[in-house]
Amino acid sequence: MATYQEFIQQNEDRDGVRFSWNLWPSSRLEATRLVVPVSCLFTPLKERPDLPPVQYEPVLCSRANCKAVLNPLCQVDFKAKIWACNFCFQRNPFPPSYAGISEVNQPAELMPQFSTIEYIVQRGPPTPLIFLYVVDTCLEEEDLQALKESLQMSLSLLPPNALVGLVTFGRMVQVHELSCEGIAKSYVFRGTKDLSSKQIQEMLGLTKPAAPGQQGRPVAPQDAAASCRFLQPVHRVDMNLTDLLGELQRDPWPVPQGKRPLRSTGVALSVAVGLLEGTFPNTGARVMLFIGGPPTQGPGMVVGDELKTPIRSWHDIQKDNARHLKKATKYYEALANRSAVNGHSIDIYACALDQTGLLEMKCLSNLTGGHIVMGDSFNTSLFKQTFQRVFSKDYNGDFRMAFGGVLEVKTSRELKVCGAIGPCVSLHSKGSSVSENEMGIGGTSQWKVCSLNPSTTLGIFFEVVNQHNAPVPQGGRGAIQFVTQYQHSNTQRRIRVTTIARNWADAQSQIQHIESSFDQEAAAVLMARLGVFRAESEEGPDVLRWLDRQLIRLCQKFGQFNKDDPASFKLSESLSLYPQFMFHLRRSPFLQVFNNSPDESSYYRHHFVRQDLTQSLIMIQPILYSYSFYGPPEPVLLDSSSILPDRILLMDTFFQLVIYHGETIAQWRKAGYQEMAEYENFKQLLQAPLDDAQEILQTRFPMPRYIDTEHGGSQARFLLSKVNPSQTHNNLYAWGQETGAPILTDDVSLQVFMDHLKKLAVSSSA
Amino acid sequence: MGRPFPWAASSRSLGGFQPSPGAAGPLGYPQQTGQFGGQMAGPQPGMPGAFPGAPASLAGPPQKKLDPDSIPSITQVIEDDQLKKGGQVFSTNIRGQVPPLVTTDFTVQDQGNASPRFIRCTTYSLPCTADLAKQCQVPLASIIKPFARLPKDETPLYVVNHGETGPIRCNRCKAYMCPYMQFIDGGRRYQCGFCNCVSEVPVFYFQHLDHMGRRVDFYERPELSLGSYEFAATLDYCKNNKPPNPPAYIFMIDVSYNNIKSGLVKLICDELKTLLEKLPREEGAESSAIKVGFVTYNKVLHFYNVKSALAQPQMMVVSDTAEMFVPLLDGFLVNYQDSRAVIYNLLDQIPDMFADTNESETVFAPVIQAGVEAFKAAECSGKLFIFHSSMPTAEAPGKLKNRDDKKLVNTEKEKTLFQPQKGVYEQLSKDCVAQGCCVDLFLFPSQYVDMATMADVPSHTGGSVYKYNNFQVETDGEHFLRDLRKDVQKSIGFDAIMRVRTSTGFRATDFFGAIHMNNTTDIEMAAVDCDKAVTVEFKHDDTLSEETGALMQCALLYTTISGQRRLRIHNLSLHCSSQLSELYMRCETDSLINFFAKSAYRAILNQPLKNVREILVNQTAHMLACYRKNCASPSAASQLILPDAMKVFPVYMNSLMKTAPLVGSTELSTDDRAHQRLSVMAMGVEDTQLLLYPRLIPLHTLDVNSEALPAPVRCSEERLADSGMFLLENGHSMFLWLGQASPPDLIQSIFNLPSLAHLQGHMPALPELDNPLSKKVRSVINGLLDKRPNSMKLQIVRQRDKPEMLFRQFLVEDKGLHGSASYMDFLCYVHREIRQLLT
């Protein structure tokens, strides 16, 4: 039998699923005792180049409240042409088109290798993709120019039939009409007035008044094109739009000394959402918001225009001193929900040196599956390439984006769904498989994910139904089916179905089996998601305490030790890394707000709750590579002891890519040895991390911040803040020895953390 | 001199007037007093229109027809004054000097008093006491036209700069330095002529006095020797202590269905291209500093960005009419010279862009609001040119509904037809004035538009209202364009505030004009142009001294077209007398009628027309009776004795009462009545004179070889000749009347038609024919069109054709179309009233 490692890998590759436990405890009580809930990370649109979609409708279970899709786990009676649903045990006849079915002639969805299968279905006329640019014009000239160029460039990346629209804003909000010849026409809205969707549509002339009541003259027939004057196919207006973008001016209203420019982000978004709502409800669309600063007026205002009042900090928030916070958050949440209902997603591209109000606006992207990108300036490769990557294409030449996704989770009767954590909103579909016990966004078995890409990953949490006195019988298997309906970027409607099953195990007798089925990586990410989800509503220390308690309980449950003897504590291989993940998670910006602005925290959390397992792990525990003359590049411990003078380090934290040159290397580099022919090998050594970094930069979305620093450099703080502070000024005994660099911090090191953990785990009083 | 003048006795046909000819004893009405007297006291019921009672009852008894030539004639008075004073220099060095008539050509030499072009008074001799004033009931008023056009041979106003401290002013009453300041104490101090306060002369301004007690630099300083001059204002006189920006003109074109269909939009756009080259500019400046902006609108507003850097203009639509705002700042108001290419492009495109519109609803108040906001944002003052078609019925602030109700005519509630609808527009006027936003409204209605309300803002912001009923490009296009050109090119001042200071004993109490009053003294005008006049009424608050006379100083603070802040000062000194005869001698009828027209037109907002007409007649009678009683030598009661300076007053008064606003007739359009009412409020003396007594020129007597025009004849049908051709104009309408028996060669040379019968349809202008008569007639017409502030549409009427009715209403000496009295009847009626008063 393959190892669990292989099994897990195979499952991830095939189905995009990683479970915390790959054997499931057979009763609710046992499940709770396992500390880490039965849960999984699910990547609905995991790229499967080897999986050609089938061009027919899925066969559904005929039971009204089941409707599970026919899958390899179903029992099939080929003679009677009947299949039994493995979720509700309903016996269903095959549809007439399956008449030719036999043991040797099986449809794909019955074959075990097609536990994940994708259907292309016909649902109404295809609707083109919609891209609505919402552009802040209160930018520095240079920034605006860069942004304009990026936007113009993006037009060439869009599919020709995609619809584009342009909203610009500053003190006012302008909706640009794209169809008109000659004069560039735009509709202008006051940036301070909160308008209802209906008012917006009326003002844009999208609704005809009830009774025209004009006598004596023929009423012109309603122009179909008029309804979308603001959203036009790229191929028809790209010249026009390129010019329009080219002529885009900075917001012309004067900004007095000591004031911020007046930025009507709130109204601009409301207009954009209202426009799409009125013209293309329930169609895949991206609102792409580009901002260079915080909203400073009107609804959704985050900070006033007086420069002397700074934007809120965590300190202000903790002291309940952020006067716009609640109102603005509420405003954007309402917008996000409206947008989500219609399947429109909202991206935020925020490029400014100071905060831009992501904290308040994050829900726009979080609830609608949009991207958030944060940078210092639009005139950086970070932004330019990230933005370009939004439009990246897959092996088929299709965009790596999908719209209007609806994810439904069906479970066999021993399981119930507690909730999901990811870029989704609840569809409030309460069925028999929905648990009362909510974890994440719960109370439903269906979620809307307005925009998806191949790496979009949701954490889904389950609960075992059976009571302790009536456990699931041994030998059975529990099954879960994920049904994802979405609009493919080529406008097809598709349904992807993933059906998985796991064995039940009795936690009393088979605890070792269960332990070895533990996927500590998945578990760490899932627990981290729960922690981050809590952190959004709870105080930071509470979340940390909760995480610590869970860790201690887990160690108590699975550790081998003698009571009150910390030295005897041991964890099996399948759990050995877990405490370390937790150690780094505690230090991560997802849970620590110290040194991060509220915007940064929101940004980090945003990405954390949507990336797949590998990326999430990098975020929790950054990867550190070491380059030296002593051998090939190697991964080294994320520890201060790895920082040596004759090494070059490459650290990938997902958000940052740090190349750190050790003291000696830095001196050599300064002396210019790499320029000399005889030191060709040094040149190559310097080049090696750059090449590796380049490779990461090629694929990562969003582009990480690229930092090239050296010993003593101010930017070295990025590295120093991440490594385990095994040597600090407090344990200075190694001064002068070549054993790494001391970190000036009071943070505890991993060693101290582990010692403490052991002590608590073995304590009989705990 | 009012003295009785025996019938046909003397060649001096001035003075009194005795209506009953011959010695055959009392004839006609004078003798009928007993019969009528009792009934005349009050209005008679059942009399249609006009003043109460008179004409119909007069028609009763047989009377010998009076010779119309025997009653005072305006044309005669005008001719006489022209003969006597025409072509002469009028020096303003004498206090209380009566200037020549407005119709007379004369040159003014400013020698210490403001030119009559700037200020005219109802009388140049004020009664010394309030009692006297009350007794004679002659209104004491000045009509001030601060920006009056000056002929080329008169020097424009000097600009005086008193440096950083600003103009020198009296410490107490704040009057500006003027010829009435008396320097004393060797020139170290001066005594204010208005309040008698003594102030120190600032060091830099000190100058020695000569042996006459006059400053040595008397002739070098306009503020010491002239009646009118300007001061450069300092920052203290500017809004927010910031120098003003040059003003801006915004053209706001209604592009709803009606205006597109009529071709108006295209006409305007085409015209603007050339017109904008001719924006008023400061003397000597290369180009105008005035910025221009463009807005089109129907239910929503379209703003245009015409920044010179753009290749194409940009349009910005604002649909939020409930809370209007300007969507852009930079690029909306531009210098025409810089952005010419973009503006051309825009003006070319506007007619096409809306060519297939079917939007017929419009907004109005938000349009003005947008203009105000634009000026606010640009921190400037300026003028809106609004070209509007219909009543604003779209859902927006200032939405109007049809409230035209002919049933109200001749009732107590008739006044409501003239009252603007309250609310939005009232506030808008205030906003406009506060920002210095003048509104000129060009209306092209095809039906009722609630003129009273729509013209409310223009009439409070120093704006003008033009109205073209059922506009058609072919017939009215040129007429409208002439108006537009005149209006755009007018010399004008913005964001103005005027104050009239008087010497002790009297003060300004009431003000009429296209103005806004926030308090009782400051006359605020968003703009004031060369044709706008303010009529100011004075009342006594103490006794005036014959010795010192009465002084007034009108100071107008304004922004020039290039954005300089200036103070324009007009000073006038009047005579004072305890003799009423002085007052009557120095009366000016033209000014009087201007005052009466304005006060009557204002009164109809609050009172039934009937009362207003009654008051007018009563006051006329009272003024004349008072003269008779106090100043005229005793004579027979039957004789009507008129003061010389007022002898044509009854003609004007009668004509005034025949004007549409004062005639209660359901046949008149409510909008037209409201329009006339409002336009008169801002008129100067010249305009009211012409309006109330049109020129009727017998063109058939035209001497092709002479420069001179034929003398106008009296406005009466009797003066028309069947074989004649007459031109009639009153500043607003122009008619070419052709007698039935017009000689064919005349028709041929003017119209290139064989006979009168061939003349058909509307003709917006006379054909350009190459013969002396045609040329001469056209040049006469063009000369008049040039001279008047407004354009006039030439209407050609044939004798006894239907349209002749329109023409007839301007023959003001005849019986009116709506039952109003003829001059003769009115005179008789007034005479009877006078006699009543005297007994």
Contacts between the chains, C-beta under 8 A, distances in Angstrom:
chain1	res1	chain2	res2	distance
A	172	B	325	7.5
A	172	B	327	5.1
A	172	B	328	7.5
A	174	B	316	6.7
A	174	B	327	7.1
A	182	B	312	6.7
A	182	B	349	5.4
A	182	B	352	8.0
A	182	B	353	7.4
A	183	B	304	7.8
A	183	B	312	6.1
A	183	B	313	5.5
A	183	B	314	6.6
A	183	B	315	4.9
A	183	B	346	7.2
A	183	B	349	5.6
A	183	B	353	6.6
A	184	B	312	6.1
A	184	B	313	7.9
A	184	B	314	4.4
A	184	B	315	6.7
A	185	B	302	7.9
A	185	B	314	7.5
A	185	B	315	4.2
A	185	B	316	7.7
A	185	B	317	6.6
A	186	B	314	7.0
A	186	B	315	6.9
A	186	B	316	5.2
A	186	B	317	6.7
A	187	B	316	7.5
A	187	B	317	4.3
A	187	B	318	7.5
A	187	B	319	6.4
A	188	B	303	7.5
A	188	B	316	4.7
A	188	B	317	6.4
A	188	B	318	5.0
A	188	B	327	3.5
A	188	B	328	7.8
A	189	B	318	8.0
A	189	B	320	6.5
A	190	B	320	5.9
A	190	B	323	6.4
A	190	B	325	5.1
A	193	B	320	6.9
A	193	B	323	6.4
A	195	B	320	7.9
A	202	B	319	7.3
A	203	B	300	7.6
A	203	B	319	3.4
A	203	B	320	6.1
A	204	B	319	7.1
A	205	B	300	7.8
A	205	B	319	7.3
A	214	B	257	8.0
A	214	B	358	6.7
A	214	B	360	5.4
A	217	B	257	7.0
A	217	B	358	6.1
A	217	B	360	7.7
A	218	B	358	7.8
A	219	B	358	6.6
A	220	B	356	7.2
A	220	B	358	5.4
A	247	B	310	6.7
A	247	B	311	7.6
A	247	B	314	7.7
A	249	B	330	7.5
A	252	B	328	6.2
A	252	B	329	5.2
A	252	B	330	3.5
A	252	B	331	6.9
A	253	B	329	5.7
A	254	B	329	7.6
